[in-house]
Amino acid sequence: MSGIQPDDVASDAMARSERPTTPAEPPVPGDVMAALATYGVTGVAADDEVALRRLLEAHTPSYTLYRLTPAAARRWKARYRIMLSATYLDCQSVAEAYARALLAALGQP
């Protein structure tokens, strides 16, 4: 008796669910990490977006992070845009967006 076996169904479902991998996001540039260090922000890895987000949330009441569409990313040469009060910052990674926004929040009086 021929037919579809459970293993065939599972492997077919896995093949359909595979998505192309996205390239790893670049870490926060060294000059941004050095600027954060002048404000006493140390011990945070350049690719630790969770720690940077938590620090940002402790220093600003609100922000909005956008992932830009491919057309916008080509136009502005950035993959993410973070908006704070009356300003926005274009960045290559989520971690960089949080770090630059944290710098902006720390620099405000």
MODELLER restraints for C-alpha pairs under 7 A, 6 or more apart:
rsr = mdl.restraints
at = mdl.atoms
rsr.add(forms.Gaussian(group=physical.xy_distance, feature=features.Distance(at['CA:25:A'], at['CA:93:A']), mean=5.53, stdev=0.5))
rsr.add(forms.Gaussian(group=physical.xy_distance, feature=features.Distance(at['CA:26:A'], at['CA:93:A']), mean=6.21, stdev=0.5))
rsr.add(forms.Gaussian(group=physical.xy_distance, feature=features.Distance(at['CA:27:A'], at['CA:46:A']), mean=5.29, stdev=0.5))
rsr.add(forms.Gaussian(group=physical.xy_distance, feature=features.Distance(at['CA:27:A'], at['CA:47:A']), mean=4.85, stdev=0.5))
rsr.add(forms.Gaussian(group=physical.xy_distance, feature=features.Distance(at['CA:27:A'], at['CA:95:A']), mean=6.93, stdev=0.5))
rsr.add(forms.Gaussian(group=physical.xy_distance, feature=features.Distance(at['CA:27:A'], at['CA:96:A']), mean=6.91, stdev=0.5))
rsr.add(forms.Gaussian(group=physical.xy_distance, feature=features.Distance(at['CA:28:A'], at['CA:46:A']), mean=4.99, stdev=0.5))
rsr.add(forms.Gaussian(group=physical.xy_distance, feature=features.Distance(at['CA:28:A'], at['CA:47:A']), mean=6.38, stdev=0.5))
rsr.add(forms.Gaussian(group=physical.xy_distance, feature=features.Distance(at['CA:28:A'], at['CA:95:A']), mean=6.22, stdev=0.5))
rsr.add(forms.Gaussian(group=physical.xy_distance, feature=features.Distance(at['CA:28:A'], at['CA:96:A']), mean=4.68, stdev=0.5))
rsr.add(forms.Gaussian(group=physical.xy_distance, feature=features.Distance(at['CA:32:A'], at['CA:100:A']), mean=6.92, stdev=0.5))
rsr.add(forms.Gaussian(group=physical.xy_distance, feature=features.Distance(at['CA:36:A'], at['CA:103:A']), mean=6.35, stdev=0.5))
rsr.add(forms.Gaussian(group=physical.xy_distance, feature=features.Distance(at['CA:44:A'], at['CA:51:A']), mean=6.83, stdev=0.5))
rsr.add(forms.Gaussian(group=physical.xy_distance, feature=features.Distance(at['CA:47:A'], at['CA:95:A']), mean=5.90, stdev=0.5))
rsr.add(forms.Gaussian(group=physical.xy_distance, feature=features.Distance(at['CA:48:A'], at['CA:95:A']), mean=6.51, stdev=0.5))
rsr.add(forms.Gaussian(group=physical.xy_distance, feature=features.Distance(at['CA:49:A'], at['CA:94:A']), mean=6.50, stdev=0.5))
rsr.add(forms.Gaussian(group=physical.xy_distance, feature=features.Distance(at['CA:49:A'], at['CA:95:A']), mean=4.32, stdev=0.5))
rsr.add(forms.Gaussian(group=physical.xy_distance, feature=features.Distance(at['CA:52:A'], at['CA:95:A']), mean=6.72, stdev=0.5))
rsr.add(forms.Gaussian(group=physical.xy_distance, feature=features.Distance(at['CA:52:A'], at['CA:98:A']), mean=5.75, stdev=0.5))
rsr.add(forms.Gaussian(group=physical.xy_distance, feature=features.Distance(at['CA:52:A'], at['CA:99:A']), mean=6.07, stdev=0.5))
rsr.add(forms.Gaussian(group=physical.xy_distance, feature=features.Distance(at['CA:53:A'], at['CA:98:A']), mean=5.68, stdev=0.5))
rsr.add(forms.Gaussian(group=physical.xy_distance, feature=features.Distance(at['CA:56:A'], at['CA:98:A']), mean=6.56, stdev=0.5))
rsr.add(forms.Gaussian(group=physical.xy_distance, feature=features.Distance(at['CA:56:A'], at['CA:102:A']), mean=5.04, stdev=0.5))
rsr.add(forms.Gaussian(group=physical.xy_distance, feature=features.Distance(at['CA:59:A'], at['CA:105:A']), mean=6.36, stdev=0.5))
rsr.add(forms.Gaussian(group=physical.xy_distance, feature=features.Distance(at['CA:60:A'], at['CA:105:A']), mean=6.33, stdev=0.5))
rsr.add(forms.Gaussian(group=physical.xy_distance, feature=features.Distance(at['CA:62:A'], at['CA:84:A']), mean=6.95, stdev=0.5))
rsr.add(forms.Gaussian(group=physical.xy_distance, feature=features.Distance(at['CA:63:A'], at['CA:82:A']), mean=6.92, stdev=0.5))
rsr.add(forms.Gaussian(group=physical.xy_distance, feature=features.Distance(at['CA:63:A'], at['CA:83:A']), mean=5.60, stdev=0.5))
rsr.add(forms.Gaussian(group=physical.xy_distance, feature=features.Distance(at['CA:63:A'], at['CA:84:A']), mean=4.94, stdev=0.5))
rsr.add(forms.Gaussian(group=physical.xy_distance, feature=features.Distance(at['CA:64:A'], at['CA:82:A']), mean=5.56, stdev=0.5))
rsr.add(forms.Gaussian(group=physical.xy_distance, feature=features.Distance(at['CA:64:A'], at['CA:83:A']), mean=5.12, stdev=0.5))
rsr.add(forms.Gaussian(group=physical.xy_distance, feature=features.Distance(at['CA:64:A'], at['CA:84:A']), mean=6.90, stdev=0.5))
rsr.add(forms.Gaussian(group=physical.xy_distance, feature=features.Distance(at['CA:65:A'], at['CA:81:A']), mean=5.84, stdev=0.5))
rsr.add(forms.Gaussian(group=physical.xy_distance, feature=features.Distance(at['CA:65:A'], at['CA:82:A']), mean=4.32, stdev=0.5))
rsr.add(forms.Gaussian(group=physical.xy_distance, feature=features.Distance(at['CA:65:A'], at['CA:83:A']), mean=6.41, stdev=0.5))
rsr.add(forms.Gaussian(group=physical.xy_distance, feature=features.Distance(at['CA:66:A'], at['CA:80:A']), mean=5.61, stdev=0.5))
rsr.add(forms.Gaussian(group=physical.xy_distance, feature=features.Distance(at['CA:66:A'], at['CA:81:A']), mean=5.12, stdev=0.5))
rsr.add(forms.Gaussian(group=physical.xy_distance, feature=features.Distance(at['CA:66:A'], at['CA:82:A']), mean=6.14, stdev=0.5))
rsr.add(forms.Gaussian(group=physical.xy_distance, feature=features.Distance(at['CA:67:A'], at['CA:79:A']), mean=6.10, stdev=0.5))
rsr.add(forms.Gaussian(group=physical.xy_distance, feature=features.Distance(at['CA:67:A'], at['CA:80:A']), mean=4.60, stdev=0.5))
rsr.add(forms.Gaussian(group=physical.xy_distance, feature=features.Distance(at['CA:67:A'], at['CA:81:A']), mean=6.52, stdev=0.5))
rsr.add(forms.Gaussian(group=physical.xy_distance, feature=features.Distance(at['CA:68:A'], at['CA:79:A']), mean=5.39, stdev=0.5))
rsr.add(forms.Gaussian(group=physical.xy_distance, feature=features.Distance(at['CA:68:A'], at['CA:80:A']), mean=5.46, stdev=0.5))
rsr.add(forms.Gaussian(group=physical.xy_distance, feature=features.Distance(at['CA:68:A'], at['CA:81:A']), mean=6.88, stdev=0.5))
rsr.add(forms.Gaussian(group=physical.xy_distance, feature=features.Distance(at['CA:73:A'], at['CA:79:A']), mean=5.13, stdev=0.5))
rsr.add(forms.Gaussian(group=physical.xy_distance, feature=features.Distance(at['CA:78:A'], at['CA:90:A']), mean=5.68, stdev=0.5))
rsr.add(forms.Gaussian(group=physical.xy_distance, feature=features.Distance(at['CA:78:A'], at['CA:91:A']), mean=5.23, stdev=0.5))
rsr.add(forms.Gaussian(group=physical.xy_distance, feature=features.Distance(at['CA:78:A'], at['CA:92:A']), mean=5.11, stdev=0.5))
rsr.add(forms.Gaussian(group=physical.xy_distance, feature=features.Distance(at['CA:79:A'], at['CA:91:A']), mean=6.16, stdev=0.5))
rsr.add(forms.Gaussian(group=physical.xy_distance, feature=features.Distance(at['CA:79:A'], at['CA:92:A']), mean=5.01, stdev=0.5))
rsr.add(forms.Gaussian(group=physical.xy_distance, feature=features.Distance(at['CA:79:A'], at['CA:93:A']), mean=6.69, stdev=0.5))
rsr.add(forms.Gaussian(group=physical.xy_distance, feature=features.Distance(at['CA:80:A'], at['CA:90:A']), mean=5.83, stdev=0.5))
rsr.add(forms.Gaussian(group=physical.xy_distance, feature=features.Distance(at['CA:80:A'], at['CA:91:A']), mean=5.20, stdev=0.5))
rsr.add(forms.Gaussian(group=physical.xy_distance, feature=features.Distance(at['CA:80:A'], at['CA:92:A']), mean=6.05, stdev=0.5))
rsr.add(forms.Gaussian(group=physical.xy_distance, feature=features.Distance(at['CA:80:A'], at['CA:93:A']), mean=6.40, stdev=0.5))
rsr.add(forms.Gaussian(group=physical.xy_distance, feature=features.Distance(at['CA:80:A'], at['CA:94:A']), mean=6.74, stdev=0.5))
rsr.add(forms.Gaussian(group=physical.xy_distance, feature=features.Distance(at['CA:81:A'], at['CA:88:A']), mean=6.66, stdev=0.5))
rsr.add(forms.Gaussian(group=physical.xy_distance, feature=features.Distance(at['CA:81:A'], at['CA:89:A']), mean=5.57, stdev=0.5))
rsr.add(forms.Gaussian(group=physical.xy_distance, feature=features.Distance(at['CA:81:A'], at['CA:90:A']), mean=4.51, stdev=0.5))
rsr.add(forms.Gaussian(group=physical.xy_distance, feature=features.Distance(at['CA:81:A'], at['CA:91:A']), mean=6.15, stdev=0.5))
rsr.add(forms.Gaussian(group=physical.xy_distance, feature=features.Distance(at['CA:82:A'], at['CA:88:A']), mean=5.54, stdev=0.5))
rsr.add(forms.Gaussian(group=physical.xy_distance, feature=features.Distance(at['CA:82:A'], at['CA:89:A']), mean=5.37, stdev=0.5))
rsr.add(forms.Gaussian(group=physical.xy_distance, feature=features.Distance(at['CA:82:A'], at['CA:90:A']), mean=6.64, stdev=0.5))
rsr.add(forms.Gaussian(group=physical.xy_distance, feature=features.Distance(at['CA:82:A'], at['CA:97:A']), mean=6.09, stdev=0.5))
rsr.add(forms.Gaussian(group=physical.xy_distance, feature=features.Distance(at['CA:83:A'], at['CA:89:A']), mean=6.50, stdev=0.5))
rsr.add(forms.Gaussian(group=physical.xy_distance, feature=features.Distance(at['CA:91:A'], at['CA:97:A']), mean=5.43, stdev=0.5))
